[in-house]
Amino acid sequence: MGARVAPPPRLTDDELMTAKTAFYRMDKDGSGSIDKQELQFMMHSLGQSPTEEELQQLMDEAERGTGGDADNKIELREFLSWYANTLRFKRDTSVDDARHAFHAVAGGKAGIDKENLQQLLVQEFGLDIDVGAMFDLPPGRELELPDFEKLVLGQSPQKRATQPRAWQ
C-alpha cells in the first residue's frame, strides 16, 4: 500500500478572491502565468531582494506540490495550490504556537485558572486584561485548551453553558 496523501487544502471564497487578485497583479504581461522576472518584481515591490537561487526555490516550490509542469512559470492552478498550502502551514503553525503557550502557562495541568492567567498577564507582560469577561465559565472551572486557542488566535471564544443541554 502507498502512503496516504492529504487532500489539498480548500480556500474560502475570500481567500480565493485574494489569491486570484494577487496572481493577476503579478502577471504583468497578461500571459496567464508568472515567470521569474514577474516574481522578482513582486518581491522587490514588497521590499525584498531575493537572490537568483531564492527566486528559483520559490518557483520550484510553487510547481513542486501541484503536479506542475516544471516549465519555470507559475500558472494560476499552481499558484492557488501553493497559496492554499501556505495558508494551511500558517494556520497549523499558529495553532501549534497556541498549544505550546497553553502548556507553558498551564505547567502540565489540564487547565488554567482564570485568576492565575490574569495575574500572569499583568506581572509578566503589563497587560491588564479582564480574562473573566472573555469567558462565561462557572466559578472554579479552569480555562481549557480549546478556549485558550480561540483566545490566542483572535477568535471569539465560545461561551460554555453552565448546565448540560438536554438531548432532543
N, C-alpha and C positions, 0 to 999 in steps of 0.2 A: 504494500500500500504506500502511496505517496504522501508527502506532508500536506496537511490541510492548510490551504491558503485563505487568509481572511478576506472577506468581501471588501471591495473598495469602499472607502467612506463616502457617505452621501452629503451633499451640500444642501443647505436650506435655500429657499428662493432668494433671500437677501444675499447670502454668500455667493450664490451662482451669479447674480447680477454684478456684485462687486468684482468677482473674478473675471467675468466677461469684459467689464469696463476696463479693468487693468490690462487685460490681454490686448484689446483693440487700441489702447493708448500706446502700448509698447510696439505694436505692429505699425511702425511709421510709414512703411511703403505700401501698406494695404495688401500684402501678398497672402495673408491668411496664416502666416507663421512668423515666429520671432527668430531672427538669426542672431549670431553672436554680437554683431555691431549694435543691433537694437537693444539687446540685453545690456551691453556695456553702456549705452546712452542712458538707459533707465537707471542703472546703478549709479552713474555719475550724477544724475538728477537727484538721487537720494543722498548725495554726499559721500558715496563710497568710491573707492579707487581699486577695484579688483585687478589682480594680475591676470595675464592670459591663461595661466593654469587654473585659477579660481573660476574664471568665466567658463572654461571648458568643463570643470567639475559641475557647475550649475547646469550647463546644457546637458551633460550626461545624466545627471540626477533626474532632470525633468523627463528625459526619454526612457531611462532605465526601467522604472517601475510601472510603466504604462504599456509595455509591449510596443514601444515606439520603433520607428524605422531607422534610427541611428543615422539620420541624414544631416545632423547638426542644425536642425531647425525645429523649433518647438511649435507644433500645431495646437489648435485650440483644445482638442481632446487630451493631448499630453499635458497641456498647461492646467486644465481643470482637475485632472487626476493628481498632479503634483501639488496643486493648491489645496485640494481636499486632504491629501496626506500630511501636508504641512500644518493645516488646522488641527487635524487629529492628533499629531505629535504635540502641538501646543496645548491642546485640551488635556491630553494624557499627562504631560509634564505638570500642568497646573494642579491637577487632581493629586498627583504624586507628592507635589510640594505641600499641599494642604494636609495630606495624610502624615507626612514627616513632621510638620509643625504640630499637629494634634498629638502625636506620640511623644514629641519633645515636651509639650506643655503638660500632658496627662501623666507623664512619668511612669508609664507602664500600666496605668489603670484604664478601665474601660470607658471612663467618662471624666469630664472636667466640671468641677463645682463652679457655678456662675460667679460667685463672690471671689473665689480664688483667681479666676480668669480676669475679672475686672481689676483686682488688686495688682496682678502681674502687669497688665497693660499700663496702669498708672506708674508703677515703680520702675519698670524696665524701659518703657517707651514714652512716658509722659503723656499717654493718651487717656483722657477722661471720658470713657465711653460707658454708657449705661447698658451693659450687657443684658441685664434683666429685662429691659424694654424691648430687646430684639427678639426675645423668645417667650413664648407663653407656656412655660414649664411649671408643673406643680412644685410647691416648696419641697426642697430636699432632693429633687430629681436633677441628675447631672446632665451636662451638655454632652451629647453623644457625637460620634464621628460624622454621621450624615449631616447633622445640623451645623457642625463646625465647618465642614467642607463648603456648605452653601454660604456661610458667613464669609469665609476667606475668599471664595471665588466670586463674591459680589452678587450672589443670587439671593433672593428673598427666602429666608428660612421658613419652612412650613410650620405653622402653628400646630402644636400637638394637642389633641383633645385630652381633657383631663380625665375623661371616663371612656372606656372602650365603647365602640359603636356596636349596636345590636345588628345581628345578621338579619337581612331582609329576605 
